[in-house]
């Protein structure tokens, strides 16, 4: 049994990242570029870190410098379902709540 697992470990490790990529491809989110990083000795040498509206951090790895240069820090982008990378056009800024319609914090009225 152990020898069977060791023999097939390579194929199992190969499938795990592809399953995660497929799951991430289905998701849709909007976020702001938080940081950009590069590595020289990696297959995916470029990394863009997004902070989504939900507060999650999304890391998008890229192979091409042209894709990496498109994204600017502190700009908002939208990733649509079925795509690997967020849209290259920046999303409009998130609307700020209107102060005229702010709920009041007055004490409840007595009966």
N, C-alpha and C positions, 0 to 999 in steps of 0.2 A: 504493500500500500504506500509506504513512504517513498519507495523508489519510483512508483508511478507519479506521485506528486512532484518529485524532483525532476523527473523527465519532462513533465508538462508545465513546469513553473515558468519557462520562457514564454509559452503561449499565453498563460494566464496574465503575466505582467504586461504583455503586449496589448491585451484586450482592455485592461482597466483604464488607461488614458483615453482610448478611443470611445469608451462608454461615457466617460465624463465629458469629453468634447461634444458628443452627440446631445447630452443632456443640457449643456450650456448653450448649444446652438438653438435649442427650442425656447430659451428664455428671452424675455424682452425687458429692457430697463433703460432708464435715463440717469446719467450721472455726470459729475465734473471730474476733469483730469486733475488728479492729486499730485502725481509725480511721474517722471520719465527716467528710465535707467537703461544703460547699455552694458553688455559684457562682450569681451572679445573672444573668449574661448568656449562659447556655447553655440549650439545649433540654432536656438532661438535667441539671437543676440540682443533683441530689443524688447523692452517691457514698458507698458503704459498701465499705471494704476489709476482706477476710477473710484470715486466715492459716489454710490448710488443715492437716490432720494430716500431709500429705506435705511441708509446708514451702513450698508455693506460695502466691503472693498472688493472690487473685481479686478483681477490681473489679466491683462491681455498680452500674450506673447506674440512677437512678430519676427519674421525672417528678413523682411525687406526694409531697408532704410527709408525708402520712399513712403511706405505706409507709416512708419514711425514719425517722420517729419510732418505729416499732415496734422497730427493732434497737438494742440497747444495747451499748456498748463492753464488751469483756472477757467477753461471753457467747457460748456456743457455739450454732450453728445448723446444720441439715442441709438441703442442697439435694438434692432428689430429681430423678431423670431425668424429663424431660418438663415441668418447671416452669421459669419464668424467674427467679423469686426463691426464696430459701431459705424454709423453713417459718417461720412467725411464732412458733411455740412454741420456746423454747430447748431444746437437746439436753441430756441429762444430761452431767455432767462426765466426762471420759475417766478410766477407772479407773486407779489407780496400781498398779504391779506390787507383788505381795505379797512382803515381804522374807523370809518363811519359805521360799520356793521359789527363792531367788536361787542361781544356779550358783556353785559354789565355785571359787576360784582357786588351789587347792593344786597343788603340783608333781606331775607324773606319777610314778607308782610305778615303781620299777626292776624289772627282770626277773630 
